[in-house]
């Protein structure tokens, strides 16, 4: 509950830990949860195209690409 930075959980629907992802999401403020259907524990290897899409979209929404700044902040 003390996490204050943008957070995403990427989980495969077939991963044994997938059901616990929802409880984790509830404990992290403003956390996003994306499920990769049909993927297991190694979802980043099993479906890299979808994993990358979810991660890139998340990073773009939060200004987390190198060289980008968050709204209201200046670049260093």
Buried (B, 14 or more C-beta within 10 A) or exposed (E): EEEEEBBBBBBBBBBEEBEEBEEBBEEBEEBBBBBBEEBBBEBBEBBEEBBEEBBEEBBEEBEBEEEEEEEEEEEE
